[in-house]
Amino acid sequence: MPELKVGDPMPATTLVGKGGAFELRDKIGKPLVVYFYPKDETYGCTVEACGFRDSYEDFTSAGAEVIGVSRDDATSHEAFIGKHRLPFTLLSDPGGTVAKAWGLRGTLGLPPRVTFVFDKQGVVRHKFDSMIRFGKHVDDALEVVKRLPR
C-alpha cells in the first residue's frame, strides 16, 4: 500500500480501544494528532508518551486531540496510562495491520514511530518519521497544530 503522506485524507481506520472497535475517522471535526510507537514501557516510547503528556494542555488549548497507537493490547495500554498519568487515548493495532495499511515501515524489525497531524477535515497536514528523535515528534506536532485553523 502507498505510504500516507501530507495532503492525503485519513483512510477508514478501525483500531481497538478498551471498549472494543474504535473508528479513527469518528474523530474528524477537530485537529487530531495520531502517533504510532513501537511498544509500551520501552525507553523511547515512554519518553515520547511523557512528552505528549507534558504538552497535552497545549494541544487541547489549540483544539487538538492526541491518540497514541501501538501493537500492545488494551491491558498493556491501561497499565502504561496509569503508571505515567497519560491523559490521552492509546489504541491497539493488533499485528500492525493499520500501520501496514498506512504504508508505515519500522526499522530493524521494530514497529514504526511516526506522528501525523490531521486537520479538522481529516487531511494529513504533517508527518514526522524518526525512531530516535522522540521529542521532535511532540514539538513538531504542536507547532503544526497551533497553525491550523480551528
DALIN-V475731 format. One record per backbone hydrogen bond with DSSP energy under -0.5 kcal/mol. CO is the residue of the C=O (numbers start at 0). NH is the residue of the N-H. E is the energy in kcal/mol with one decimal. If there is no record, write none. Layout:
BEGIN
[[CO,NH,E] [CO,NH,E]]
END
This chain:
BEGIN
[[4,7,-2.3] [7,123,-3.1] [12,14,-0.6] [12,23,-2.4] [14,21,-2.7] [15,91,-3.5] [16,19,-1.9] [19,16,-3.5] [21,14,-3.0] [21,23,-0.8] [22,25,-1.6] [23,26,-2.1] [24,27,-1.6] [26,29,-0.8] [30,64,-1.8] [31,33,-0.6] [31,117,-3.2] [32,34,-0.5] [32,66,-2.6] [33,35,-0.5] [33,115,-2.8] [34,68,-2.6] [35,113,-1.0] [37,70,-0.6] [38,41,-1.2] [41,45,-2.5] [42,46,-2.4] [43,47,-2.5] [44,48,-2.6] [45,49,-2.6] [46,50,-1.8] [47,51,-2.2] [48,52,-2.4] [49,53,-2.7] [50,54,-1.4] [52,55,-1.2] [54,57,-0.5] [54,58,-2.0] [55,59,-2.8] [56,60,-2.5] [57,61,-1.3] [58,63,-2.6] [59,62,-1.6] [64,32,-3.2] [65,88,-0.9] [66,34,-2.6] [67,90,-3.0] [68,36,-2.5] [69,92,-2.5] [72,76,-2.4] [73,77,-2.6] [74,78,-1.9] [75,79,-2.3] [76,80,-3.0] [77,81,-2.4] [78,82,-2.7] [79,83,-1.8] [80,84,-0.8] [80,85,-1.8] [81,84,-0.5] [84,86,-0.5] [88,67,-2.6] [90,69,-1.9] [91,15,-2.2] [92,95,-2.7] [93,96,-1.2] [95,99,-2.4] [96,100,-2.2] [97,101,-2.2] [98,103,-2.9] [99,102,-1.6] [101,3,-2.8] [106,109,-2.3] [112,129,-1.4] [113,35,-3.3] [114,127,-2.5] [115,33,-2.2] [116,124,-3.6] [116,125,-1.2] [117,31,-2.2] [118,121,-2.1] [119,28,-0.5] [121,9,-2.8] [122,118,-2.4] [123,6,-2.7] [125,116,-2.2] [127,114,-2.9] [131,133,-1.4] [132,136,-1.0] [133,136,-0.7] [133,137,-0.8] [134,138,-2.7] [135,139,-2.5] [136,140,-1.6] [137,141,-2.5] [138,142,-2.2] [139,143,-2.2] [140,144,-2.7] [141,145,-2.3] [142,146,-0.8] [143,146,-0.9] [143,147,-0.9] [144,147,-1.0]]
END
